[in-house]
Amino acid sequence: MVSNQSFVNWFRDSSPYIHSHRNKTFVINFGGEALLDPDFDHLVHDFALLKSLGIRLVLVHGIRPQIDERLQKLDAPALFHKNLRITSDLALQCVKEAAGTARVEIEALLSLGLANTPMAGYGLRVASGNFVTAKPIGVIDGVDYGHTGEVRRIDGAAISRQLDQDAIVLISPIGYSPSGEVFNLSAEQVATQVAISLKAEKLIFLTEQGFNYPESGEPIQQMTTAEARSFLDHHPDLPNTVSLPLKAAIQSSNAGVGRIHLIDRRTDGALLLELFTRNGIGTLVSEAPFEDIRSATLDDIGGILELIKPLELQGILAKRTREKIETEIADYIVIERDGLIIGCTALHAHRHGHFGAIACLAVHPGYRGGARGNRMLEHAYRKAKKLALKKLYVLSTQTAHWFIERGFQPTDFNHLPEPLKILYNPERNSKILVRDIE
Ligand code: ARG
């Protein structure tokens, strides 16, 4: 049983995202594998939930296993070249059937709404159509791809109109040519182009695997596009299931899509965990870093106060008023993680005396153990060096050892520069530490 408190915490933590996702356009791609999952209805209900929260939703489904199955029944080979299906006349027939069936099944589940909940009868509307114009891939390496095509144009305006009318847009991996031909397309490519054409806030790939660093096996939680590019450069032998979504992420990010999420859909509720928690569960690719260290601005004061309040109460940090932080805000360095201040410190520089004082170093309890304190101290050290300071002081009641491990040495009151002597509060009886700046 979930305790009342953990429910309340969970709801409060997700509310900033409920708020920020509203009226945003999300394009979600999932493979035909998802349709075969006995729990596919859970996923469809999660789509309905997103819609009910005001998200403009475009779904792009795949049909690979469904096409293979039909070909197999006909005793026809599934032919691929460079990981792309060669679509014969017979295969095209299978593509049309698979796409039609898949669409009907998805529409049926969406029509069911959130059965057995107060949202039953919510009445979702689903729109499909000829939004994708395609052209043949043609002959590559002497191989004729037949009815396999690539996206030529997306009718973004028509999709937007449907979204404005409050419909969920459902798109199959099929495109049409102006002369009425039908092409078999890659669902991932369609989703990418749709997201670009709509300038979607998010492009989400629900995948059949997680994304991990090959060396450590650790999950990749987030990457900037630049990091994703260098990751691909350093790992030329990644399987296509990993490299293709990453390439699509880079491409769409460059074209203005805000965030690209790669989510292993095999965890029940993975989509909700990714979208409504700060840390998510998948891999986020975005132009700007998800977590960043930077100088503070006046907008950060609320976050800084929130962060240091518990530490002040425990006596670990000296009390500071809002006004004091406001006047000294230029001294502060913060770590921001998707809008939340999870770390701060201040470097008070005394330029004439060529020394500085480190103060107010704090890391959010949920984010300790990730070397964030180190990063802030190093940031402050570099800043001090730039200001040509020669010594860094710190006064600490409970964390002296942490600073000593990082090159600080104990000293005493008599060795403090005069301006710091005046500030020294004998009641706190802090340890005094100093480090030379080289
Ligand atoms: N829930 C937030 C969002 O939808 C943050 C997700 C962060 N995910 C991650 N893998 N780092 O944008």
Residues whose N, C-alpha, C, O or C-beta is under 5 A from the ligand:
A	BS01	LIG	Y17 Q221 Q222 E274 L275 F276 T277 R278 N279 G280 I281 G282 T283 L284
